[in-house]
Amino acid sequence: MEITFTEIIGYIASFVVLISFLMKQMNHLRIINLIGCFLFVIYGVLLHYSIPVILTNTVIIIINVYYLVKARKKP
């Protein structure tokens, strides 16, 4: 049984999201999680547009970006 390119992207995305939860600083967690979610969006597209995967991770990306911008604006 061969691992496909799509599965590799899914495994990498899972690993990156998992690693994000090991971060102590919230901004680092959000940045790493954002990368993992972006990979999950790619994974969802490679799964012939899996809407639940794409939609959920797109919303998480938006949330992460919102809080990163908000933290950056803080004096």
N, C-alpha and C positions, 0 to 999 in steps of 0.2 A: 504494500500500500504506500503510494507516494503522497508526500505533503505538497499541496498546491500552493501557488503564489498567494492566492487569496487566504488560505489558512495561515501562511507565514505572517501576513499583515495582521490577521486577527490575533495571533499569538503575541506578536510584538506590541500591538495596541494593549492587550491585556496586561502584559508585563510592565509597560510604561505606566498605566493607570495604577497598578499595584505598587510600583516604586514610588509614585507620587504620594501615597499615604504614609510613606516612611519619612517624609520631609518634616522637619520641626518648624520651619518658618512657613506661615500661611501663603505668602507670595510665591515661594518656591513650589509648594504643593499645587497652587493654582496653575502655574506655568507648565509644570510637568504633566499635570492632569489635562490641561488644554491640548498639549501635544498628543497625549494618548487618545483623547476624544476625537481629535482631527484624524488620527489613524483609524479610529473606529468608523468615522464617516466614510473614509476611503474604503474600508472593509465592507460597509453597507452597500456602497455603490458596486463593488466587485461581486457582491451577492445578488446581482441583478436588481439593484435598487430596493433593498430591504428597508422599507419606510420606518419601522419601529427603531431600528438601529440608527439610521440617519437622523431621524427626528429627535430622539432622546439625546444623542451626543451633540447635535447642533444646539439644542437648548442649553446643555451643560457648558458648551463653549461660550455662548452668549453670557451666561451667568458668571463664568470665570473672567471673561473680559471686562464685564461690568465692575466686578469687585477689584480687579487689578487697576482699572482706570480710577476708581473711587479711592483706592489706597494711595495712588500716585498723586492725586490732587490734595490729599491731606497735608496740612502745614506741619 
